[in-house]
Amino acid sequence: MIKILVIDDSTLMRKIAREHLEGAGFEVDDLSPTTSSALINRLSVAPPDLVITDFNMPTLNGEGVVRAVRFSNPKTPIIVMTANRDEARDAKLRTMGVRKIIHKPLDEKALIHAVKQIQTQMG
């Protein structure tokens, strides 16, 4: 079973994502981001197999999260959740190694499908 870290500044969104993922049998931890150094420390203490992060957050946005995850472990798969559609931003995130971009409102089936696809690719 893969360990998933959900990062979102919204307590409600972390709760919803956690419920969806745990309901599908995944092990989930969640975190509200503060700084990239705090995130890197968290990733080194308990490294996840997969990171799911919101993009629009006030203290550390999704790009900052991606950079911190890449610094901690360049191979960790990342899914970004966002309410805004922005092809240029999405293309940049993909070049940074983001595997999937899921648009909000969060759809349980799309989330689970994306995680299972990545899980299959992980072996």
C-alpha positions as CSV (number, residue, x, y, z in Angstrom):
1,M,0.0,0.0,0.0
2,I,1.3,3.4,-0.9
3,K,1.6,6.3,1.6
4,I,0.1,9.5,0.4
5,L,0.7,13.0,1.8
6,V,-2.1,15.5,1.0
7,I,-1.1,19.1,1.3
8,D,-3.7,21.9,1.3
9,D,-4.2,25.0,3.4
10,S,-7.9,24.2,3.7
11,T,-8.8,21.8,6.5
12,L,-12.0,20.8,4.7
13,M,-10.2,19.9,1.5
14,R,-7.6,17.9,3.4
15,K,-10.5,16.1,5.2
16,I,-12.4,15.4,1.9
17,A,-9.3,14.1,0.1
18,R,-8.3,12.0,3.1
19,E,-11.8,10.4,3.3
20,H,-11.8,9.7,-0.5
21,L,-8.4,8.1,-0.4
22,E,-8.8,6.1,2.8
23,G,-12.1,4.9,1.5
24,A,-10.2,3.5,-1.4
25,G,-7.8,1.7,0.9
26,F,-4.8,4.1,0.8
27,E,-2.7,5.2,3.8
28,V,-3.0,9.0,4.1
29,D,-1.4,11.8,6.1
30,D,-2.1,15.4,5.6
31,L,-0.4,18.7,6.1
32,S,-1.1,22.4,5.9
33,P,2.1,24.0,4.4
34,T,4.0,26.7,6.2
35,T,7.5,27.0,4.6
36,S,9.5,25.0,2.2
37,S,12.1,24.2,4.8
38,A,9.4,22.8,7.2
39,L,8.0,20.8,4.3
40,I,11.4,19.4,3.4
41,N,11.9,18.4,7.0
42,R,8.5,16.7,7.1
43,L,9.3,14.8,3.9
44,S,12.7,13.6,5.2
45,V,11.2,12.5,8.5
46,A,8.3,10.5,7.0
47,P,8.8,10.3,3.2
48,P,5.5,9.6,1.3
49,D,5.2,7.5,-1.8
50,L,3.0,10.1,-3.4
51,V,2.2,13.8,-2.8
52,I,-1.1,15.4,-3.6
53,T,-1.0,19.2,-3.3
54,D,-3.3,22.1,-3.8
55,F,-1.8,24.8,-6.0
56,N,-3.4,28.1,-4.7
57,M,-2.2,28.4,-1.1
58,P,-1.2,31.6,0.7
59,T,2.0,30.6,2.4
60,L,3.6,28.0,0.1
61,N,1.9,27.6,-3.3
62,G,1.9,24.4,-5.4
63,E,5.0,25.3,-7.3
64,G,6.9,25.8,-4.0
65,V,5.6,22.4,-2.8
66,V,6.8,20.8,-6.1
67,R,10.2,22.3,-5.6
68,A,10.4,21.1,-2.0
69,V,9.3,17.6,-3.0
70,R,11.8,17.5,-5.8
71,F,14.6,18.7,-3.4
72,S,13.7,16.0,-0.9
73,N,13.2,13.1,-3.4
74,P,13.2,13.8,-7.2
75,K,11.3,10.6,-7.9
76,T,8.3,11.1,-5.7
77,P,5.2,11.4,-7.9
78,I,3.1,14.5,-7.5
79,I,-0.5,15.3,-8.2
80,V,-1.6,19.0,-8.2
81,M,-5.2,20.0,-7.5
82,T,-6.3,23.4,-8.7
83,A,-9.6,25.3,-9.2
84,N,-8.1,27.5,-11.9
85,R,-7.4,26.3,-15.4
86,D,-4.2,27.7,-16.8
87,E,-2.5,25.8,-19.6
88,A,0.8,27.7,-19.3
89,R,1.0,27.0,-15.6
90,D,0.0,23.4,-16.1
91,A,2.7,22.9,-18.8
92,K,5.3,24.4,-16.4
93,L,4.2,22.0,-13.6
94,R,4.5,19.1,-16.0
95,T,8.1,20.1,-16.9
96,M,8.8,20.1,-13.1
97,G,7.7,16.5,-13.0
98,V,4.0,16.8,-11.9
99,R,2.3,13.6,-13.0
100,K,-1.3,14.7,-12.9
101,I,-3.3,17.9,-12.6
102,I,-6.8,17.5,-11.2
103,H,-9.3,20.4,-11.4
104,K,-11.6,21.3,-8.6
105,P,-14.2,20.8,-7.4
106,L,-12.6,17.6,-6.4
107,D,-14.1,14.5,-8.0
108,E,-13.6,11.4,-6.0
109,K,-13.5,9.1,-9.0
110,A,-11.0,11.2,-10.9
111,L,-8.8,11.4,-7.7
112,I,-8.8,7.7,-7.1
113,H,-8.2,6.9,-10.8
114,A,-5.2,9.3,-10.9
115,V,-3.7,7.7,-7.8
116,K,-4.3,4.2,-9.1
117,Q,-2.6,5.1,-12.4
118,I,0.4,6.4,-10.6
119,Q,0.4,3.3,-8.3
120,T,0.5,1.1,-11.3
121,Q,3.4,3.0,-12.8
122,M,5.3,2.7,-9.6
123,G,5.2,-1.1,-9.8
